[in-house]
Amino acid sequence: YAEWQFEMGAQANTQHVLDTEEGDFLTYELFDEELEVRAVLRQAH
């Protein structure tokens, strides 16, 4: 999955959709508060 995301250029996308064996789709979002704070501080400099 990670390789597919990288190939699609979606490495900065926080939302991910996975399909289950039952045919359902699960959406989840990755969020790292520490990295978000670092990004804001880096832009401020």
DSSP file (Angstrom, degrees, kcal/mol; ACC not computed):
  #  RESIDUE AA STRUCTURE BP1 BP2  ACC     N-H-->O    O-->H-N    N-H-->O    O-->H-N    TCO  KAPPA ALPHA  PHI   PSI    X-CA   Y-CA   Z-CA
    1    1 A Y     >        0   0    0      0, 0.0     4,-2.5     0, 0.0     5,-0.2   0.000 360.0 360.0 360.0 -43.3    0.0    0.0    0.0
    2    2 A A  H  >  +     0   0    0      1,-0.2     4,-2.3     2,-0.2     5,-0.2   0.904 360.0  49.5 -62.2 -41.4    2.8    2.4    0.9
    3    3 A E  H  > S+     0   0    0      2,-0.2     4,-2.6     1,-0.2    -1,-0.2   0.905 110.5  50.3 -63.6 -41.4    4.5    1.8   -2.5
    4    4 A W  H  > S+     0   0    0      2,-0.2     4,-1.9     1,-0.2    -2,-0.2   0.918 110.2  50.1 -63.4 -43.3    1.3    2.4   -4.3
    5    5 A Q  H  <>S+     0   0    0     -4,-2.5     5,-2.4     2,-0.2     4,-0.4   0.913 111.4  49.2 -60.3 -42.8    0.7    5.7   -2.4
    6    6 A F  H ><5S+     0   0    0     -4,-2.3     3,-1.3     1,-0.2     5,-0.2   0.927 110.5  49.7 -63.1 -45.3    4.2    6.8   -3.3
    7    7 A E  H 3<5S+     0   0    0     -4,-2.6    -1,-0.2     1,-0.3    -2,-0.2   0.833 109.4  52.5 -62.7 -32.4    3.8    5.9   -7.0
    8    8 A M  T 3<5S-     0   0    0     -4,-1.9    -1,-0.3    -5,-0.2    -2,-0.2   0.517 113.6-119.4 -81.5  -5.1    0.5    7.9   -7.0
    9    9 A G  T < 5S+     0   0    0     -3,-1.3     3,-0.4    -4,-0.4    -3,-0.2   0.722  78.2 124.1  76.4  20.5    2.2   10.9   -5.5
   10   10 A A    > < +     0   0    0     -5,-2.4     3,-1.8     1,-0.2    -4,-0.2   0.088  22.0 117.9-102.5  23.1    0.0   10.9   -2.5
   11   11 A Q  T 3  S+     0   0    0     -6,-0.3    -1,-0.2     1,-0.3    -5,-0.1   0.738  78.8  50.5 -65.8 -19.6    2.6   10.7    0.2
   12   12 A A  T 3  S+     0   0    0     -3,-0.4     2,-0.4     2,-0.0    -1,-0.3   0.464  86.4 106.9 -92.5  -2.0    1.4   14.1    1.6
   13   13 A N    <   -     0   0    0     -3,-1.8    17,-0.1     1,-0.1    -3,-0.0  -0.643  51.7-166.4 -79.7 128.0   -2.2   12.9    1.7
   14   14 A T        +     0   0    0     -2,-0.4    16,-2.6    15,-0.1     2,-0.4   0.667  65.6  80.2 -88.3 -17.2   -3.3   12.3    5.2
   15   15 A Q  E     -A   29   0A   0     14,-0.2     2,-0.4    12,-0.0    14,-0.2  -0.758  58.1-177.7 -96.2 137.4   -6.5   10.4    4.3
   16   16 A H  E     -A   28   0A   0     12,-3.1    12,-2.6    -2,-0.4     2,-0.5  -0.979  13.4-155.6-133.2 144.0   -6.4    6.7    3.3
   17   17 A V  E     -A   27   0A   0     -2,-0.4     2,-0.4    10,-0.2    10,-0.2  -0.982  12.2-175.3-123.0 125.7   -9.0    4.3    2.1
   18   18 A L  E     -A   26   0A   0      8,-2.9     8,-3.4    -2,-0.5     2,-0.4  -0.936  18.5-135.8-118.5 142.0   -8.7    0.6    2.5
   19   19 A D  E     -A   25   0A   0     -2,-0.4     6,-0.2     6,-0.2     2,-0.1  -0.784  20.3-140.8 -96.0 143.5  -11.0   -2.1    1.2
   20   20 A T    >   -     0   0    0      4,-2.9     3,-1.6    -2,-0.4    -1,-0.0  -0.451  27.6-104.8 -95.2 169.9  -12.0   -4.9    3.5
   21   21 A E  T 3  S+     0   0    0      1,-0.3    -1,-0.1    -2,-0.1    -2,-0.0   0.763 121.9  59.5 -64.1 -24.1  -12.4   -8.6    2.7
   22   22 A E  T 3  S-     0   0    0      2,-0.1    -1,-0.3     1,-0.0     3,-0.1   0.501 122.1-106.4 -82.2  -4.1  -16.2   -8.0    2.9
   23   23 A G  S <  S+     0   0    0     -3,-1.6    -2,-0.1     1,-0.3     2,-0.1   0.510  78.7 129.7  91.3   5.6  -16.0   -5.4    0.2
   24   24 A D        -     0   0    0      1,-0.0    -4,-2.9    -5,-0.0     2,-0.4  -0.437  53.2-129.2 -85.5 166.1  -16.5   -2.4    2.5
   25   25 A F  E     -A   19   0A   0     -6,-0.2     2,-0.5    -2,-0.1    -6,-0.2  -0.972  14.6-160.4-119.8 131.6  -14.2    0.7    2.5
   26   26 A L  E     -A   18   0A   0     -8,-3.4    -8,-2.9    -2,-0.4     2,-0.5  -0.941   5.1-160.2-111.5 128.8  -12.6    2.1    5.6
   27   27 A T  E     +A   17   0A   0     -2,-0.5     2,-0.3   -10,-0.2   -10,-0.2  -0.915  17.3 167.1-108.5 132.1  -11.4    5.6    5.6
   28   28 A Y  E     -A   16   0A   0    -12,-2.6   -12,-3.1    -2,-0.5     2,-0.4  -0.966  23.2-141.1-140.5 160.1   -8.8    6.8    8.1
   29   29 A E  E     -A   15   0A   0     -2,-0.3     2,-0.5   -14,-0.2   -14,-0.2  -0.977   7.6-146.0-126.3 131.4   -6.6    9.8    8.6
   30   30 A L        +     0   0    0    -16,-2.6     2,-0.4    -2,-0.4    -2,-0.0  -0.814  23.6 173.9 -93.8 132.4   -3.1    9.9    9.8
   31   31 A F        -     0   0    0     -2,-0.5     2,-0.6     4,-0.0    -2,-0.0  -0.971  16.8-171.4-143.2 124.3   -2.2   12.9   11.8
   32   32 A D     >  -     0   0    0     -2,-0.4     4,-2.1     1,-0.2     3,-0.2  -0.916   5.8-166.7-117.4 102.7    1.1   13.6   13.7
   33   33 A E  H  > S+     0   0    0     -2,-0.6     4,-2.3     1,-0.2     5,-0.2   0.862  86.3  55.3 -59.6 -38.8    0.7   16.7   15.8
   34   34 A E  H  > S+     0   0    0      1,-0.2     4,-2.2     2,-0.2    -1,-0.2   0.914 109.2  46.6 -62.9 -42.7    4.4   17.0   16.4
   35   35 A L  H  > S+     0   0    0     -3,-0.2     4,-2.2     2,-0.2    -1,-0.2   0.867 110.1  54.0 -68.0 -34.6    5.3   17.0   12.7
   36   36 A E  H  X S+     0   0    0     -4,-2.1     4,-2.0     2,-0.2    -2,-0.2   0.914 109.1  48.5 -64.2 -41.6    2.5   19.6   12.0
   37   37 A V  H  X S+     0   0    0     -4,-2.3     4,-2.5     1,-0.2     5,-0.2   0.920 110.7  51.1 -63.9 -43.5    4.0   21.9   14.6
   38   38 A R  H  X S+     0   0    0     -4,-2.2     4,-2.5     1,-0.2    -1,-0.2   0.899 108.5  52.1 -60.3 -40.7    7.5   21.5   13.1
   39   39 A A  H  X S+     0   0    0     -4,-2.2     4,-1.8     2,-0.2    -1,-0.2   0.903 110.8  47.2 -63.7 -41.3    6.1   22.3    9.7
   40   40 A V  H  X S+     0   0    0     -4,-2.0     4,-1.4     2,-0.2    -2,-0.2   0.920 113.2  48.1 -66.7 -43.6    4.5   25.5   10.9
   41   41 A L  H  X S+     0   0    0     -4,-2.5     4,-0.7     1,-0.2    -2,-0.2   0.881 109.6  53.0 -65.4 -37.2    7.7   26.5   12.8
   42   42 A R  H >< S+     0   0    0     -4,-2.5     3,-0.7     1,-0.2    -1,-0.2   0.885 108.3  50.3 -65.0 -38.2    9.8   25.8    9.7
   43   43 A Q  H 3< S+     0   0    0     -4,-1.8    -1,-0.2     1,-0.2    -2,-0.2   0.799 103.7  60.4 -69.9 -27.6    7.6   28.0    7.6
   44   44 A A  H 3<        0   0    0     -4,-1.4    -1,-0.2     1,-0.2    -2,-0.2   0.714 360.0 360.0 -73.2 -20.0    7.9   30.9   10.1
   45   45 A H    <<        0   0    0     -4,-0.7    -1,-0.2    -3,-0.7    -2,-0.2   0.458 360.0 360.0 -89.8 360.0   11.7   31.0    9.7
